[in-house]
Amino acid sequence: MSDLIGMQKGEEDTVKLCQLTNEQKEFAAAYLNEIEEQRESRILEIRRWILDSEDLAARLDDFFILRFLRGCKFDVERTKQKLRNYYEQRSLSPEWFTHRDPFLPELQELLNLGVFLPLRNVDEEGRMIIVVRTCAHDPRKHKQSDVFKVGMMLLDLAARDHVEASLYGVVTIHDMTGVQIGHAFQMTPSIVKRLVNTWQGYPNRIRSLDYVNAPTHVNFVLNIFRKFMSKKLRQRIHIHSGDGKSLLKKISPSVLPTELGGTDGDYESLKNYWKKQAEDNKQWFVDDEKYKLKT
């Protein structure tokens, strides 16, 4: 019963993550159907459903559940479906979601390269911005599964305590600097399908997918992605051709790193920060593996 009415031990601080400013409350009510007086009862309903599920071991803390409720605009049945899909996708791709030890040599290499970099600040709409350095790794040396693993690890960390992302969503900027044909060969249709299904299973809504420094043949690969995306997600793909300055008209330079024409630090400082975050959370990754769809 204590699991039903309370949060998991060690996660009491999620209470703070459920508290919103007046402006955030207004947005949540208008766009996410989040009624403050009903929020707790909805969280309890989902927690009760998780505990009653024989084949689902999921996190029970308020903010984790709340992220899924917000992602489904507080539709309880959709939330249950999305939660189940979230863990089902993880069970279908164990090479991405198990053995997530940040000190493994192959993961250290990718953390040092900075293949996945959530930015320090949100944009003017409150959205979390993530730079995906699609081609920073060497396809002859690094497994694509390890690249995805590091990306999912850092996404899990970044979203874990990010109130704004749970409300306003996420923007991903795919920097394709250094692209080689080997990178394209790593992205087979079956892998792309699993990746898209995993993206769409996350609770945070993807508001925009922006591609910069992209070669002229980028649509060849993106067309594979589009095939498996929802119509809504397909409409959110934007390719910034040429010097990529059109990105600066969309996102303020004040929140972007210098490599993208911004003024807020650089890739080096971001990768050092997220490498340390991953290493400091080694035990959290170990604990996280016990949450899954039971088979």
C-alpha atoms as a printed R data frame, in Angstrom:
    type eleno elety resid chain resno      x       y       z
1   ATOM     1    CA   MET     A     1  0.000   0.000   0.000
2   ATOM     2    CA   SER     A     2  2.864   2.383   0.723
3   ATOM     3    CA   ASP     A     3  3.954   2.064  -2.922
4   ATOM     4    CA   LEU     A     4  0.463   3.066  -4.009
5   ATOM     5    CA   ILE     A     5  0.103   6.218  -1.947
6   ATOM     6    CA   GLY     A     6  3.719   7.303  -1.907
7   ATOM     7    CA   MET     A     7  6.783   7.461  -4.079
8   ATOM     8    CA   GLN     A     8  9.713   5.140  -4.372
9   ATOM     9    CA   LYS     A     9 12.284   5.425  -1.642
10  ATOM    10    CA   GLY     A    10 14.994   7.909  -2.558
11  ATOM    11    CA   GLU     A    11 12.764   9.816  -4.981
12  ATOM    12    CA   GLU     A    12 10.786  12.023  -2.567
13  ATOM    13    CA   ASP     A    13 12.259  15.098  -4.218
14  ATOM    14    CA   THR     A    14 10.021  14.464  -7.229
15  ATOM    15    CA   VAL     A    15  7.370  16.411  -5.308
16  ATOM    16    CA   LYS     A    16  9.260  19.576  -6.253
17  ATOM    17    CA   LEU     A    17  9.242  18.531  -9.909
18  ATOM    18    CA   CYS     A    18  5.455  18.369  -9.873
19  ATOM    19    CA   GLN     A    19  5.110  21.965  -8.705
20  ATOM    20    CA   LEU     A    20  4.483  24.528 -11.440
21  ATOM    21    CA   THR     A    21  4.572  28.289 -11.756
22  ATOM    22    CA   ASN     A    22  1.288  30.057 -12.463
23  ATOM    23    CA   GLU     A    23  2.283  30.468 -16.111
24  ATOM    24    CA   GLN     A    24  3.107  26.766 -16.390
25  ATOM    25    CA   LYS     A    25 -0.202  25.834 -14.734
26  ATOM    26    CA   GLU     A    26 -2.084  27.897 -17.297
27  ATOM    27    CA   PHE     A    27 -0.226  26.242 -20.175
28  ATOM    28    CA   ALA     A    28 -0.725  22.755 -18.740
29  ATOM    29    CA   ALA     A    29 -4.456  23.342 -18.314
30  ATOM    30    CA   ALA     A    30 -4.934  24.871 -21.773
31  ATOM    31    CA   TYR     A    31 -2.787  22.504 -23.835
32  ATOM    32    CA   LEU     A    32 -2.318  19.319 -21.796
33  ATOM    33    CA   ASN     A    33 -5.711  19.035 -20.058
34  ATOM    34    CA   GLU     A    34 -3.919  19.085 -16.713
35  ATOM    35    CA   ILE     A    35 -6.309  20.122 -13.963
36  ATOM    36    CA   GLU     A    36 -4.411  20.685 -10.740
37  ATOM    37    CA   GLU     A    37 -7.212  19.311  -8.558
38  ATOM    38    CA   GLN     A    38 -7.291  16.068 -10.572
39  ATOM    39    CA   ARG     A    39 -3.576  15.557 -11.074
40  ATOM    40    CA   GLU     A    40 -2.919  13.513  -7.955
41  ATOM    41    CA   SER     A    41 -5.862  11.180  -8.573
42  ATOM    42    CA   ARG     A    42 -4.679  10.529 -12.137
43  ATOM    43    CA   ILE     A    43 -1.157   9.733 -10.913
44  ATOM    44    CA   LEU     A    44 -2.613   7.352  -8.316
45  ATOM    45    CA   GLU     A    45 -4.740   5.661 -10.971
46  ATOM    46    CA   ILE     A    46 -1.714   4.991 -13.172
47  ATOM    47    CA   ARG     A    47  0.366   3.844 -10.196
48  ATOM    48    CA   ARG     A    48 -2.380   1.431  -9.182
49  ATOM    49    CA   TRP     A    49 -2.534   0.089 -12.742
50  ATOM    50    CA   ILE     A    50  1.258  -0.465 -12.778
51  ATOM    51    CA   LEU     A    51  1.168  -2.314  -9.471
52  ATOM    52    CA   ASP     A    52 -1.707  -4.487 -10.682
53  ATOM    53    CA   SER     A    53  0.097  -5.353 -13.925
54  ATOM    54    CA   GLU     A    54  1.670  -8.782 -13.732
55  ATOM    55    CA   ASP     A    55  4.093  -8.236 -16.610
56  ATOM    56    CA   LEU     A    56  5.173  -4.628 -16.082
57  ATOM    57    CA   ALA     A    57  7.844  -3.354 -13.704
58  ATOM    58    CA   ALA     A    58  7.830   0.435 -14.036
59  ATOM    59    CA   ARG     A    59  8.956   3.399 -12.010
60  ATOM    60    CA   LEU     A    60  6.310   4.629  -9.580
61  ATOM    61    CA   ASP     A    61  7.459   8.126  -8.636
62  ATOM    62    CA   ASP     A    62  5.048  10.969  -9.303
63  ATOM    63    CA   PHE     A    63  7.084  12.887 -11.848
64  ATOM    64    CA   PHE     A    64  7.859   9.830 -13.968
65  ATOM    65    CA   ILE     A    65  4.154   9.032 -14.229
66  ATOM    66    CA   LEU     A    66  3.276  12.693 -14.696
67  ATOM    67    CA   ARG     A    67  5.576  12.928 -17.723
68  ATOM    68    CA   PHE     A    68  3.534  10.227 -19.463
69  ATOM    69    CA   LEU     A    69  0.227  11.802 -18.475
70  ATOM    70    CA   ARG     A    70  1.346  15.121 -19.938
71  ATOM    71    CA   GLY     A    71  2.625  13.430 -23.083
72  ATOM    72    CA   CYS     A    72 -0.850  11.926 -23.546
73  ATOM    73    CA   LYS     A    73 -2.749  15.080 -22.528
74  ATOM    74    CA   PHE     A    74 -4.030  13.338 -19.402
75  ATOM    75    CA   ASP     A    75 -5.874  10.632 -21.314
76  ATOM    76    CA   VAL     A    76 -5.486   7.767 -18.842
77  ATOM    77    CA   GLU     A    77 -5.943   4.925 -21.345
78  ATOM    78    CA   ARG     A    78 -3.479   6.484 -23.802
79  ATOM    79    CA   THR     A    79 -1.045   6.926 -20.909
80  ATOM    80    CA   LYS     A    80 -1.250   3.238 -20.041
81  ATOM    81    CA   GLN     A    81 -0.654   2.313 -23.667
82  ATOM    82    CA   LYS     A    82  2.309   4.686 -23.973
83  ATOM    83    CA   LEU     A    83  3.891   3.414 -20.758
84  ATOM    84    CA   ARG     A    84  3.580  -0.164 -21.922
85  ATOM    85    CA   ASN     A    85  5.011   0.726 -25.330
86  ATOM    86    CA   TYR     A    86  7.894   2.595 -23.667
87  ATOM    87    CA   TYR     A    87  8.985  -0.541 -21.822
88  ATOM    88    CA   GLU     A    88  8.149  -2.857 -24.712
89  ATOM    89    CA   GLN     A    89 10.519  -0.945 -27.004
90  ATOM    90    CA   ARG     A    90 13.249  -1.315 -24.404
91  ATOM    91    CA   SER     A    91 12.727  -5.051 -24.201
92  ATOM    92    CA   LEU     A    92 12.912  -5.278 -28.013
93  ATOM    93    CA   SER     A    93 16.297  -3.503 -28.102
94  ATOM    94    CA   PRO     A    94 18.405  -4.892 -25.242
95  ATOM    95    CA   GLU     A    95 21.594  -3.820 -27.027
96  ATOM    96    CA   TRP     A    96 20.499  -0.204 -26.454
97  ATOM    97    CA   PHE     A    97 19.075  -0.490 -22.949
98  ATOM    98    CA   THR     A    98 21.173  -3.002 -21.017
99  ATOM    99    CA   HIS     A    99 24.770  -2.933 -19.729
100 ATOM   100    CA   ARG     A   100 24.609   0.850 -19.546
101 ATOM   101    CA   ASP     A   101 27.811   1.258 -17.581
102 ATOM   102    CA   PRO     A   102 29.253   4.674 -18.540
103 ATOM   103    CA   PHE     A   103 32.736   3.421 -17.682
104 ATOM   104    CA   LEU     A   104 32.751   0.728 -20.363
105 ATOM   105    CA   PRO     A   105 35.577   1.626 -22.797
106 ATOM   106    CA   GLU     A   106 33.304   1.694 -25.846
107 ATOM   107    CA   LEU     A   107 30.891   4.059 -24.088
108 ATOM   108    CA   GLN     A   108 33.710   6.224 -22.739
109 ATOM   109    CA   GLU     A   109 34.898   6.789 -26.302
110 ATOM   110    CA   LEU     A   110 31.473   7.990 -27.392
111 ATOM   111    CA   LEU     A   111 31.022  10.171 -24.314
112 ATOM   112    CA   ASN     A   112 34.388  11.742 -25.113
113 ATOM   113    CA   LEU     A   113 33.217  12.410 -28.668
114 ATOM   114    CA   GLY     A   114 30.038  14.091 -27.463
115 ATOM   115    CA   VAL     A   115 27.592  12.299 -29.765
116 ATOM   116    CA   PHE     A   116 24.532  13.470 -27.801
117 ATOM   117    CA   LEU     A   117 24.411  16.874 -26.100
118 ATOM   118    CA   PRO     A   118 21.372  18.324 -24.326
119 ATOM   119    CA   LEU     A   119 21.858  22.086 -24.069
120 ATOM   120    CA   ARG     A   120 22.068  24.096 -20.864
121 ATOM   121    CA   ASN     A   121 19.041  26.282 -21.453
122 ATOM   122    CA   VAL     A   122 15.590  25.984 -22.976
123 ATOM   123    CA   ASP     A   123 14.505  28.022 -25.988
124 ATOM   124    CA   GLU     A   124 12.051  30.936 -25.942
125 ATOM   125    CA   GLU     A   125  9.128  28.504 -25.962
126 ATOM   126    CA   GLY     A   126 10.483  26.598 -22.974
127 ATOM   127    CA   ARG     A   127 11.478  23.536 -25.001
128 ATOM   128    CA   MET     A   128 14.497  21.391 -24.159
129 ATOM   129    CA   ILE     A   129 17.032  21.408 -26.990
130 ATOM   130    CA   ILE     A   130 19.211  18.412 -27.775
131 ATOM   131    CA   VAL     A   131 22.072  18.392 -30.264
132 ATOM   132    CA   VAL     A   132 22.558  14.988 -31.854
133 ATOM   133    CA   ARG     A   133 25.975  14.865 -33.507
134 ATOM   134    CA   THR     A   134 24.884  12.213 -35.977
135 ATOM   135    CA   CYS     A   135 28.268  11.759 -37.599
136 ATOM   136    CA   ALA     A   136 30.764  12.436 -34.795
137 ATOM   137    CA   HIS     A   137 31.608   8.732 -34.478
138 ATOM   138    CA   ASP     A   138 33.650   6.583 -36.837
139 ATOM   139    CA   PRO     A   139 31.344   3.990 -38.465
140 ATOM   140    CA   ARG     A   140 34.337   1.719 -39.078
141 ATOM   141    CA   LYS     A   141 35.136   1.672 -35.369
142 ATOM   142    CA   HIS     A   142 31.987   2.378 -33.374
143 ATOM   143    CA   LYS     A   143 28.856   0.261 -33.279
144 ATOM   144    CA   GLN     A   144 25.648   2.117 -34.044
145 ATOM   145    CA   SER     A   145 24.033   0.265 -31.139
146 ATOM   146    CA   ASP     A   146 26.551   1.837 -28.744
147 ATOM   147    CA   VAL     A   147 25.910   5.283 -30.234
148 ATOM   148    CA   PHE     A   148 22.182   4.812 -29.608
149 ATOM   149    CA   LYS     A   149 22.880   3.469 -26.122
150 ATOM   150    CA   VAL     A   150 24.813   6.577 -25.099
151 ATOM   151    CA   GLY     A   151 22.125   8.780 -26.621
152 ATOM   152    CA   MET     A   152 19.327   7.037 -24.710
153 ATOM   153    CA   MET     A   153 21.340   7.139 -21.490
154 ATOM   154    CA   LEU     A   154 21.813  10.891 -21.699
155 ATOM   155    CA   LEU     A   155 18.228  11.468 -22.831
156 ATOM   156    CA   ASP     A   156 16.991   9.521 -19.805
157 ATOM   157    CA   LEU     A   157 19.170  11.633 -17.524
158 ATOM   158    CA   ALA     A   158 18.244  14.945 -19.129
159 ATOM   159    CA   ALA     A   159 14.495  14.252 -19.114
160 ATOM   160    CA   ARG     A   160 14.431  12.697 -15.642
161 ATOM   161    CA   ASP     A   161 14.259  16.044 -13.813
162 ATOM   162    CA   HIS     A   162 13.293  18.397 -16.648
163 ATOM   163    CA   VAL     A   163  9.942  20.025 -15.892
164 ATOM   164    CA   GLU     A   164  9.954  22.245 -18.992
165 ATOM   165    CA   ALA     A   165 10.488  19.290 -21.326
166 ATOM   166    CA   SER     A   166  7.506  17.518 -19.797
167 ATOM   167    CA   LEU     A   167  5.364  20.560 -20.573
168 ATOM   168    CA   TYR     A   168  6.699  22.124 -23.750
169 ATOM   169    CA   GLY     A   169  8.485  19.208 -25.393
170 ATOM   170    CA   VAL     A   170 11.843  18.700 -27.078
171 ATOM   171    CA   VAL     A   171 13.659  20.068 -30.120
172 ATOM   172    CA   THR     A   172 16.409  17.912 -31.622
173 ATOM   173    CA   ILE     A   173 19.109  19.472 -33.777
174 ATOM   174    CA   HIS     A   174 20.945  16.886 -35.867
175 ATOM   175    CA   ASP     A   175 24.395  18.197 -36.755
176 ATOM   176    CA   MET     A   176 25.575  16.153 -39.722
177 ATOM   177    CA   THR     A   177 29.089  17.595 -39.906
178 ATOM   178    CA   GLY     A   178 31.535  14.895 -41.020
179 ATOM   179    CA   VAL     A   179 28.958  12.608 -42.599
180 ATOM   180    CA   GLN     A   180 30.340   9.590 -44.489
181 ATOM   181    CA   ILE     A   181 28.673   6.924 -46.565
182 ATOM   182    CA   GLY     A   182 29.477   4.507 -43.739
183 ATOM   183    CA   HIS     A   183 27.112   6.392 -41.456
184 ATOM   184    CA   ALA     A   184 24.268   5.846 -43.912
185 ATOM   185    CA   PHE     A   185 25.063   2.129 -44.203
186 ATOM   186    CA   GLN     A   186 24.676   1.770 -40.429
187 ATOM   187    CA   MET     A   187 21.072   2.978 -40.642
188 ATOM   188    CA   THR     A   188 19.297  -0.044 -42.112
189 ATOM   189    CA   PRO     A   189 15.485   0.125 -42.428
190 ATOM   190    CA   SER     A   190 14.968  -2.333 -39.561
191 ATOM   191    CA   ILE     A   191 17.175  -0.251 -37.247
192 ATOM   192    CA   VAL     A   192 15.472   2.983 -38.319
193 ATOM   193    CA   LYS     A   193 12.060   1.459 -37.611
194 ATOM   194    CA   ARG     A   194 13.084   0.453 -34.084
195 ATOM   195    CA   LEU     A   195 14.653   3.849 -33.459
196 ATOM   196    CA   VAL     A   196 11.544   5.750 -34.590
197 ATOM   197    CA   ASN     A   197  9.293   3.500 -32.499
198 ATOM   198    CA   THR     A   198 11.548   4.141 -29.502
199 ATOM   199    CA   TRP     A   199 11.450   7.917 -30.065
200 ATOM   200    CA   GLN     A   200  7.682   7.874 -30.312
201 ATOM   201    CA   GLY     A   201  7.459   5.802 -27.134
202 ATOM   202    CA   TYR     A   202  9.135   8.473 -25.003
203 ATOM   203    CA   PRO     A   203  6.783  10.643 -22.961
204 ATOM   204    CA   ASN     A   204  8.284  13.967 -24.027
205 ATOM   205    CA   ARG     A   205  6.743  15.245 -27.227
206 ATOM   206    CA   ILE     A   206  9.151  15.905 -30.108
207 ATOM   207    CA   ARG     A   207  8.261  19.386 -31.310
208 ATOM   208    CA   SER     A   208 10.833  19.721 -34.090
209 ATOM   209    CA   LEU     A   209 13.582  17.724 -35.802
210 ATOM   210    CA   ASP     A   210 16.107  20.091 -37.354
211 ATOM   211    CA   TYR     A   211 18.973  18.995 -39.613
212 ATOM   212    CA   VAL     A   212 22.015  21.232 -40.132
213 ATOM   213    CA   ASN     A   213 25.239  20.817 -42.115
214 ATOM   214    CA   ALA     A   214 23.431  18.149 -44.091
215 ATOM   215    CA   PRO     A   215 24.646  16.838 -47.467
216 ATOM   216    CA   THR     A   216 22.442  17.123 -50.538
217 ATOM   217    CA   HIS     A   217 21.547  13.423 -50.336
218 ATOM   218    CA   VAL     A   218 20.235  13.667 -46.757
219 ATOM   219    CA   ASN     A   219 16.688  13.031 -47.941
220 ATOM   220    CA   PHE     A   220 17.719   9.544 -49.056
221 ATOM   221    CA   VAL     A   221 18.181   8.573 -45.408
222 ATOM   222    CA   LEU     A   222 15.394  10.774 -44.063
223 ATOM   223    CA   ASN     A   223 12.902   9.136 -46.396
224 ATOM   224    CA   ILE     A   224 13.534   5.865 -44.564
225 ATOM   225    CA   PHE     A   225 12.773   7.644 -41.289
226 ATOM   226    CA   ARG     A   226  9.656   9.266 -42.719
227 ATOM   227    CA   LYS     A   227  8.313   5.857 -43.722
228 ATOM   228    CA   PHE     A   228  8.002   4.826 -40.069
229 ATOM   229    CA   MET     A   229  7.029   8.184 -38.541
230 ATOM   230    CA   SER     A   230  3.556   9.388 -37.699
231 ATOM   231    CA   LYS     A   231  2.196  12.060 -40.028
232 ATOM   232    CA   LYS     A   232  2.566  14.646 -37.282
233 ATOM   233    CA   LEU     A   233  6.242  13.812 -36.718
234 ATOM   234    CA   ARG     A   234  6.995  13.831 -40.463
235 ATOM   235    CA   GLN     A   235  5.674  17.377 -40.646
236 ATOM   236    CA   ARG     A   236  8.134  18.439 -37.958
237 ATOM   237    CA   ILE     A   237 11.276  17.634 -39.971
238 ATOM   238    CA   HIS     A   238 13.182  20.731 -41.099
239 ATOM   239    CA   ILE     A   239 16.369  20.740 -43.190
240 ATOM   240    CA   HIS     A   240 18.492  23.892 -42.908
241 ATOM   241    CA   SER     A   241 20.514  24.015 -46.106
242 ATOM   242    CA   GLY     A   242 23.576  26.103 -46.872
243 ATOM   243    CA   ASP     A   243 25.261  27.774 -43.914
244 ATOM   244    CA   GLY     A   244 22.448  26.784 -41.551
245 ATOM   245    CA   LYS     A   245 21.735  30.368 -40.517
246 ATOM   246    CA   SER     A   246 18.022  29.713 -40.922
247 ATOM   247    CA   LEU     A   247 18.279  27.775 -37.643
248 ATOM   248    CA   LEU     A   248 19.193  31.028 -35.869
249 ATOM   249    CA   LYS     A   249 15.895  32.527 -37.010
250 ATOM   250    CA   LYS     A   250 14.110  29.704 -35.242
251 ATOM   251    CA   ILE     A   251 16.214  29.309 -32.089
252 ATOM   252    CA   SER     A   252 17.967  32.181 -30.348
253 ATOM   253    CA   PRO     A   253 21.792  32.145 -30.611
254 ATOM   254    CA   SER     A   254 21.841  32.860 -26.875
255 ATOM   255    CA   VAL     A   255 21.039  29.191 -26.113
256 ATOM   256    CA   LEU     A   256 23.059  27.538 -28.898
257 ATOM   257    CA   PRO     A   257 26.742  26.483 -28.798
258 ATOM   258    CA   THR     A   258 29.291  28.317 -30.907
259 ATOM   259    CA   GLU     A   259 29.481  25.446 -33.425
260 ATOM   260    CA   LEU     A   260 25.884  26.212 -34.407
261 ATOM   261    CA   GLY     A   261 26.364  29.984 -34.515
262 ATOM   262    CA   GLY     A   262 25.402  30.553 -30.896
263 ATOM   263    CA   THR     A   263 26.992  32.144 -27.882
264 ATOM   264    CA   ASP     A   264 26.281  29.674 -25.059
265 ATOM   265    CA   GLY     A   265 29.460  27.625 -24.707
266 ATOM   266    CA   ASP     A   266 30.690  24.949 -27.064
267 ATOM   267    CA   TYR     A   267 30.559  21.214 -27.721
268 ATOM   268    CA   GLU     A   268 33.659  20.628 -25.605
269 ATOM   269    CA   SER     A   269 32.136  22.035 -22.420
270 ATOM   270    CA   LEU     A   270 28.833  20.254 -23.062
271 ATOM   271    CA   LYS     A   271 30.429  16.856 -23.596
272 ATOM   272    CA   ASN     A   272 32.548  17.243 -20.442
273 ATOM   273    CA   TYR     A   273 29.427  18.095 -18.457
274 ATOM   274    CA   TRP     A   274 27.358  15.159 -19.740
275 ATOM   275    CA   LYS     A   275 30.208  12.697 -19.424
276 ATOM   276    CA   LYS     A   276 30.492  13.584 -15.737
277 ATOM   277    CA   GLN     A   277 26.712  13.367 -15.321
278 ATOM   278    CA   ALA     A   278 26.691   9.893 -16.835
279 ATOM   279    CA   GLU     A   279 29.565   8.732 -14.641
280 ATOM   280    CA   ASP     A   280 28.012  10.213 -11.494
281 ATOM   281    CA   ASN     A   281 24.787   8.338 -12.249
282 ATOM   282    CA   LYS     A   282 26.316   4.910 -12.840
283 ATOM   283    CA   GLN     A   283 24.246   3.328 -10.062
284 ATOM   284    CA   TRP     A   284 21.068   4.966 -11.348
285 ATOM   285    CA   PHE     A   285 21.608   3.241 -14.705
286 ATOM   286    CA   VAL     A   286 22.144  -0.075 -12.927
287 ATOM   287    CA   ASP     A   287 18.931   0.361 -10.947
288 ATOM   288    CA   ASP     A   288 17.018   1.471 -14.029
289 ATOM   289    CA   GLU     A   289 17.516  -1.883 -15.743
290 ATOM   290    CA   LYS     A   290 15.147  -3.585 -13.313
291 ATOM   291    CA   TYR     A   291 12.256  -1.605 -14.784
292 ATOM   292    CA   LYS     A   292 11.029  -3.460 -17.844
293 ATOM   293    CA   LEU     A   293  8.299  -5.454 -19.465
294 ATOM   294    CA   LYS     A   294  8.535  -8.915 -17.974
295 ATOM   295    CA   THR     A   295  8.773 -11.798 -20.420
